[in-house]
Amino acid sequence: MRLRGLGAWILLQVLLQPWQLEVSVAGSDGPGKGNCHPECLKHGNCGDDGMCRCPFGRVGDGCEIDVLRPCKQHPDGIPSCGFTSTKSCECARSCHKYYCRTMSSGKELCEAGWFPPNRGCYMRDGFSRVPEANETGVRYYEGAAEDAKEITVEEAMLWDKYITLPLSECPDSCNGKGYCSRWEQDQNKFCRCYRGYKGGGCEIETPACILGCSGRGKCIDSYCHCNPPYFSIGCTRSKVYPTNYSKPNPATLKIYMYELNTQRAYENPYFVGWNDHDWIYIAYQKFMAKLLVSAVRTEDPSEANLFYIPSFTYSYSSNTGAGLEHVELLLDHIKTTWPYWNRTGGRDHFIWASGDRGACWWRTGQPTELIRIVHFGMHSTPSNHHEHFGHLGRTDVGCYHPLKDVVTVPFEGRAPYVLAAVPNTTLEEKFAAKKRLFLFAGGVRREDPTYAGSTRRILDDLVKEWKDPEFSWTEGQVVDYFGELGLTKFCLAPYGHGWGMRLPQAVLAGCVPVVIQEHVFMPYEDVLPYDEFSLRLNNADLPKLREILRGVSDAHYKHLLAGVFKYRDAFHWDDNWGSRAFDYTIAALRRRSQNLQGSLY
């Protein structure tokens, strides 16, 4: 294939401009407005160090280069590198350039976001609007490489049983705010809307920016184009500070958040059209929204005890990956752009890794110096690790460093419903309402010994042998799951493939959790008194589980149940119901800052 039309234009722009690099322009001498490229404010936001923060797809000192222009369905559209819907071959090549960069060492890395080599695409002049069924002059290829073989339109439009259709075949052509689609075995056509739009024809605008841009700008996809002088995520800043090498006050806790261009870190839609991440993984979004307006945040990096890297790692890893290429590129950029990393070798920097196994794929020699906020606190050493799970992560500490890393709770979207359903009764009345001793409902996965560290499999065998009427055990789902938890004295809280939801679910519903997670640290374990609201056991205790639970006196159980209700707000992120998850995460970070001051890691 030969480059033509938009492809030739993009190539010319790339050759003329070093768009992969952010170029600093002299900033102000003190707190005040940024001093950026004269074209910056047309598309971007002017902030720290004279850098113009551009919307997704744009680069350059003034955001003047529209790199992902071939990925728009029309000139004013939102660019998309998602490969579920078929795009033009020029778009695929542009996405590859956008997500692949060269590190300061000369090493080349590509982040998630670019197209699989065999993803079908089409060549024709114009934007990435899907060709009409009988459109002439369009050619289809198996991938965007110059030597890709030509294929049929049917082959190019099919991906994993999903078919991309011309916009004209969907209601109101999806109003130009999405892609027209259908499943391979289903003739029903539907719009897969861009983030920020919904409805059968993507006709309803639903802005998806953090804090709604604080009413100080326009939300485009998930990027805030702020009204001057505001900048930063959510348009939450208006002053810039000069680079300062002073040491912060160790008696306080102040957190500085790096200002990163969207090419470096962005909340990428998981798949365009299926643009909501699984909500159990979005605690990092809730944390960010709180931090942006929290008193613990500082806009002056010279005051900072800790530095937050808003990496949006989950957008580059999904639940089972690690996003290591993304993190490695991002940390290289931070090390070579700002002076603060070198102050402690990155030990006062933190990043979120909210996938199933947290930092388990972050090996020794990879970016492990910084603090990782995870949901899975699997800690092990080469000589002390779970016989089924194995020893992953760093050679010395496994997936989690107890003195450096932080375990926080995942997001439970049903928390408002669960909390509202819990009766507003006395502790004695809550105790009297318990109708069974023990409950578990969920997957067992007998064929996978690493799943839950075999806890579920072992207990499944025992419960079937016991046939105890006070043990409710269901492999799968139960009707009114949270209601049944609330009527139970003790609820199993194992992990799964990685971190699990059973602990916060039990606490929110008013059930004392029985935590059986060998080698795994729980959320805020060095901040919360777990012995006041839970039982901690291991697999060796399972044969005597009935005796252990029945041996808990009524007085002891009531003490544990009171602790469940005392600390339950630490286990959810819903502000309308008094969430304390952010507060406890900050408390854990404060502890890590103190550990660093004490040279404990």
N, C-alpha and C positions, 0 to 999 in steps of 0.2 A: 504494500500500500504506500501511497505517497501523501505527504502532508499537503493540505490545501485549505483554502478558506480560513476558518477560525484557527485551525492548527498552525498554519503558517504565521498568522498574526501573533499567536501566543509565543511561538518559538522566537520570533523577532524581539518581542518584549523581554523575554528571558535573557537573550543574548545581550541586549542593551543595558540591562539592569541587574545588579547583584542582589536579586530579591530575596535570596535565602537568608540574608544577614539583616539584623536590625541595626541601624546606624544611629549612634547617639549624637544628639545636637546639644550644644551647651545649654544647661538648664539654668534656673534662677539661682541667685546667691543665697537665698533663704526661703522660708515657707512662702509659697505664693503660687502663681499659675505656671504651668509648664511652657516651654519654649520649643515648639515643634516645627516641622516642615509646613510651609504656608498652605499646602493643599490638605493638611491632615484632617481638619474639622469637616471637610466635605463628606467623608465617609467614616472617619475614625475618631478616636478620643486622644487628646494630648495629656500625657501624665508624666510620671517620674523620668528623669534623665533625658528629657526631650524626645522620648520615644512615642511614636504614634501607634496606638493599639488599634488594629484594623479588624473589620468584620471578617467572618469566615470566608476564605477564598481570595481575599485581597492581601497584597503585600506591597512593600516599598516604603520609603521614608514618609510619604504622604498617602499611603494606601492607594496609590494611583494605578497599580497594576492588578487587573482583575484576572488572576491566574485561572480560576475555575469558571470563567465565562462560558466555556463550551459545555458546562454541566448545568446550565440554566435552561429551562424550557422556553423562556422568553426573556427579553432584555432586562426586565425588572424582577425576574424570578429569584428564587433562593437556590443557590448551587447545592448539588447533592453528589456525594461520592459513594452513597449506598449502592450496593451491587444487586440487591434483590430485584429492582426494576431495571430493565435494559436501558443502557445509555449509549451515547455515541462513542466511537473509538477514540475520538479526540478528547472526550471527557475522561475516559479511562487513563489515557496518557498524562493528562493534566493532573489527575489525582495522584498518580504515581510520583510525579515531580513534586507535588505539594507535600506528600507524606514521607518522602525519602530525602535525607539530608546528610551532609558530611560533618563529622565531629571535628573538634580541634586537633585530634590526633591523626586525622586523615581517614579514619574508619567511616565507612558508609553504612547507614542503617535506615530501614524503612519501618515506619509505624503501621499499625493496623489502619485500615481505611482505604487502601488501594485495592484494585480489582484482582480477583483470581486470574491467573494467566489464561485460563480457558473460558472466561466469561464472554458469552456472545455479545457483539456490539455492532453498530451500523456506521457507515460512512455516507455523509451527505452534507451539503452546505447548510448553514444556519445553526440555530441553537440545538440543544439536546431534546427537542420535542420529538416524541415517538412518531415515526412515519405512519402515514395512513396505510390502510390495507393494500390499496392498489397504486400506491405512489411509485412513480418511475424515478430512475436515476439513483436509487439507493442500493448499496451493496452491503452484505452482511458477512461478518468474519468471526472466527473462533478465537477471540482474544484480540488485543490491540497491538501486538507486535507487528513490525513491518512485514514479516514473512508469514503472518497468520493465514491459514487456509480459509477460503470462502465457503460459507455455509448457507442454508436456506433461512428465510425469514422465520419459519416456525422454530427452527433450532435456536436461532438467536434470541427469540422472545421467551423461551422456556428456561426456567431456572428452578430446580428443586421442586417440581410439580406446580410451579407458579408461573402464570403467563402475563406478560406485559402487553397492554392493548393501546391503540391510539386514543388520545383524550376524547375524541369525538364520540366514542362508544360508551362514555359514562355520562351521568347526569350533569348538565351544564358544563361539560368538559372539565369537570372538577374545579371550575372557576380558575383554572391555571394555578391551583394551589396544591396539586398532588399528582399522583399517577393513577391511570386507569388499569384495572387488573381483574383477573379471575383465576380460580384454581383449575388445574388441568382437567379434573374430572367433574367440574361444576360449571354450568353455563351462566351462572349469576355473575354479573359484572359490578364492580364496586370501586370506589375511590380510596386510595391510600394517601391520606392527607399529609402535607408537610406539618412539622411541629409548629404549633401555634394556630392550627386550623382543625375544624371538625365539622361533622354533618355529612349527609349523603353526597353532597356536591362540594364539600370543603368550603361551605359558604359562611361558616361561623368562625370569627376570629377569636382565638383563646390564647393571648400572649403567654409565652412560656419562660420569660426571663425571671431570674432571681430577684425577689423583692419588687417585682413589677417595675424595675428601673427606678424605684423610689419616687415615681412621678416626675423624674427629671430627664426623661429621654424617651426614645422610641424603641420598642422591642422588635428586633429583626431576627427571626429564628430563635436563638437563645442569647443573642448579643444585644447589649444595650448601646445604642448610639446616643450618647448623653448630650444634654444641653451644656455648653460651656458655662462655667469652668469645670463642670463635674466630669469625673472619669472613674475608672475602676469597675469591677463587677457590681452590678446593681446601682451604678452611678452614685457610689457612696463616699467618694472623696472629691475634694476641691482644691487641696493644697499639695505642693510637692516640697520635698526637703533635699538638700544637697547631700551627697555621699559623705558619711561621717564614720570615723573609725573608733569613736569613743566606746567605752565599755559600759553596758547598762547596769542599773541598780540591781544587785542580786536579791534584794529584799522584796522586790515586786515581781509581778509577772505581766509582761507586755509581749504581744504577738504581732509581728509584722507579716503581712501577706504580700508576696511578690506579685507585681503587675506583669502578666504574661500576654503576649500576642496570641491570637486565636490559632495561628499556625503551630504554635508551641504546645498549647493545651486548650482544649475546647470540649464542650459537652456534645460530642458527636451523637446523632441519633443512632441507635443500635441498628435498626434497618429503617430506611426512609419509608414512611407509611406505617410502619409499626414502631413508632418513635418513642414509646415510653419504655424505659428500662423496667425490669421486674422490680416492683416497688420495695421488696425486702432489702434491696441493695442500695437504696438511695439515702441512707443515713448521712453520707458525706455531703449531700445537698442541704440537708437540714442543719448540719453543723456549720456549713459555710454561711447560710442565710443568717444564722444567729451571730456568728463571729463578726460579720460585716458591720453590725450595728452594736456590738458589745463594747463595754468599757475596757475590756482586756485588750482590744485591738489598738495598735498604734499606727499612725501614718508615718511616723518618723523612725526609720530603721535603726538609728543610733540608740533608741530607747529599748529595743527589742531584746528580750531574753531568749525568745524562740522565733523561728521563721517558718511560716506556713507556705508550702508549695501547693497552689490550687491546681493539681495535675489532672483532675478528672480521669484518674487511672482506669476506672471501671469502663469508661467509654472506649478504651483502647484494649481492654482485656476480656470483657464480659465476665460471666461468673466463674468459668473454669480456667481462664488464662491468667497471665501475670502482667502483661503489658510491659515487659522488661525493655524492649526496644524503645518504647515511648519514654520510660523513666530514664534510661541511659542518655538519650538525646537531650532530655529536659535538664538533667543534672549537669551535663556538660555545658549547656547554655548558661545555667546559673553560675557555675564555677568560673566561667570565662567572661561574664558580663558584670557581675557584682563582686564586691570584696568580702561579703559576709560569710560565705561558706568556709573560707580559709581560716576564719577566726578560731574555729573548733574542729576543723576537718569535717564539717557537716553534722556534727553530733547535736547541735542545737536547731536543726532543721527537722520538720516533720511532713509526712505525706500520708495520704489515705491509700489503703489497699484492701478494698471491701469484697473481693471475690471470695468464693467458697473456702479456699484454703489460705487466704490472706497472703502472707509473705513466704509460703512454703516453697515457692519456685525461685526465690531470691537466694541464689547460692553464694557461698563465700567467694569473694573476689568481684561480686556484682554489687550494685549500690545498696549496701547494708549499713553504712555508717550512720545514716539518719534514723530518726524515730519513725516507726511505722504504726499507724493507727489501723487496727484490724478488728475483725469479728471473731477470729479463730486464734486462740492462744496456745497452740501446740508447742510445747517446750520439750526438747530432748537433747541428749548428747550421744556420741557414737557408742558409748557403753551402757546408756540408760535410755531406752526408747520403747515404744509400744511394739509388741511382737508382731502385731498385724499391720499397724500403720507405717512402721519403718521410721528412719531418720532422714527427714527432708530439711531443706533450708541451709542455714549456716552450719558449718562443721561443729562449732562450739555450742550453740544454743538451739539449733533447729529452726523452726518457723518463727519463734518468738523469744525475745530477750526480756526477761521479767523486770529488769531494772531500767530498760531503755524504751521498750515498745509499750503500746497502750491497746488494751482490748476494750471496745465499746459495744453497745447493743445495736443490733440491726433495727431496721425500720419495720414496725408492725402497723400496716395501714388500717387494720380493723380495731386499733386501740380505742378510738372513741366509742364504737359500738360495744366493745367488751366492758369498758369502764362504766358506761351508762347502764349496762344490764346487771351489774353487781348490786345487790340489794343494799340500801342504806340502813343497815341494822347494826346492833351491838355485836361485840366479839362473841358473847355467849350465844347469841342467836345465829351467828355465822357458824359457830362450832356445832350447834344442834342441827343445822341443816345438812351437815355432811352425811351422805347416805352410803358411801362405800369407802374402802381403805385405799385403793390404788387404781390408777387408770393410765393407759397408754393407747394412742391410736395413731397409726402412721405406717411408713414403709419399714420392711425388715431386710430385704435384699440378702437372702441367705447365701446366694452365690458369690457375694463380694465380702470377704473377711475384713477388708479395710473399712467398710461402711460402719460407722458408729463404733469402731474398735471392737466389733463383734458383740457389743453389749446387747443389742436388740435380738440378735440370733440366739444367744445363750438364754436370754430371758424368755424368748418365744418357746423354746423347748421346755423350760421349767414350768411356765404357766400352763402349758398343755398337759404336763404331767400332774401338776397340782390340782387342777380343776377347782380352784378356790373361788367361791361365788363372790367374794369381796375384791377379787382382782379382775378388773375390766380390761381386756386385752383385745384390740382390734387391729388386724393388719389391713390398713386402708382408712377410710374416712368414717366418721360417725355424724349423725344428725345433731345439730346444736352442740358442736364440739366444745365451745367455750362455756356453755351452760353446764355441760357434763363435768368439765374441769372444776367449775365452781362448787359442784356438789361432792367433790372428792377430797379426801384428806391429803393424799400424797400423789404427785404426778411425776412420771419419769421424765428426766431432762437429759437425754443423750445428745451427742453430736450426730452428724449424718456423713455425707461425702466430705464435708468440711464442717464449718460452724452450723449450729442448728437453731431453730426457732422455739424449741420446747421450753427453754428456761424463761424467756420473757412472756410467753403465752401463759404458762402456769402462774407466774407472779401476777400478771394483769387480771387473770380470772379469779384469783384468790385461793390458789392451791399451793401447798408447800412443795417446792420442787425437790426431787431426789436426783441430785446431780451425779451421774456416772460418766465421767469423761476423763479417762486416765491420761496423765501428762498434759492436760489442757487447763490453762488459766482462764478463769471466768471474767466477764466484764467488771472493770474497776475492782479487781480482787484485793488490791492493797489499799483501797479506799472504803469499800463497803464491808460491814461485818457479816459475812455469809453465814456464820454459825448462828446468827439470830433469826434467819428466815429460811434456812434450807438444811438438808442433810447431804453430806458428801460421802459417797461410797465408791467401791471399785468392783471390777468383775469378780474378784474372789469372794465378795460378799453376797453375790446373787443367790447362791443356793440357800442362804439363810435370810433372804430378804423379808419373807413373811414374819419371821420371828423378830427381826430388827424393827420393823414398822409397828408391829403389835406391842413391842416393848417400850414404845414412846408413851410416857404417861400423859394423861389429859392436861396436866399443868404445863408440861414441857411443850406439848403440841400447841396449846393456846399461846404460849410465848412465841413459838415459831410463826403461827398464823398472824399474830399482832405485828411481827416483823415484816411479813409479806406486805401488809397494808401500809406499814410505815415507810418502806423503801420502794414501793412499786413504781413511783413516778420516775425512778432512775432507769426504768426498763422500757420507756416509750419516748417518742419524739413529738408528741402532739401538744403544742403550747396551750391550746384551748382546754386541755385537761391537766394542766399543771406539770408538764414535762420537766424533769430535772436531768435528762440525759446529757444535754450540753454542759450543765454545771459540773456533773461528775466527770465528763471527759476533760474539761478544763482542770478540774482538781487533779486528775491523773497526770495531765501534762505538767502541771505545777510540780508534782512529785518528781517527774522525770527531770525537770529543770534543776531541782534541788539535788537529785542524784548526780547530775552532771557537775554541779558546783562542788559536790563532795568527792568527785573523781571515782564514783562507783561504777562507771562504765566508760 
